[in-house]
């Protein structure tokens, strides 16, 4: 069994990969990461004080119990 798995693993490693035609495109995960960071910055600027107050209230209510 392990011989078959080893052969499969080696075959997958040595398999030639086709050239990628979308080489110049920005990958989707990069766009998602940048957009998420942008949303965090916008939300932080708009509601930063309220979020800080909510966090302080939540932590004080947990520590008082």
Secondary structure, 3 states (H helix, E strand, C coil): CHHHHHHHHHHHHHCCCCCCCCCCCCCHHHHHHHHHHHHHHHHHHHHHHHHHHHHHHHHHHHHHC
